Amino acid sequence: MSVITYLHVALTTRLAELRKDGERGDSPVPTAVIIFGLVAVAMAVTAAALAAANDWMTNIPKHQDPK
């Protein structure tokens, strides 16, 4: 019986401490959404740079032997 009483007191004390401290930080969900957004923007910028580089490379005239 004393173990159950000890666990009950420890649990209620811990819950009271958690309720007293209202600021527990930011949840991980907004952080994950921000990271996902940054990755999406980075992929879009990389794709645009790749497309511009490929377009630039295809516009280079072909080599012709001098006559």
Summary of the structure (lengths in Angstrom):
residues: 67
radius of gyration: 30.6
end to end distance: 104.3
largest distance: 104.3
contacts: 102
relative contact order: 0.05
helix: 75%
strand: 0%
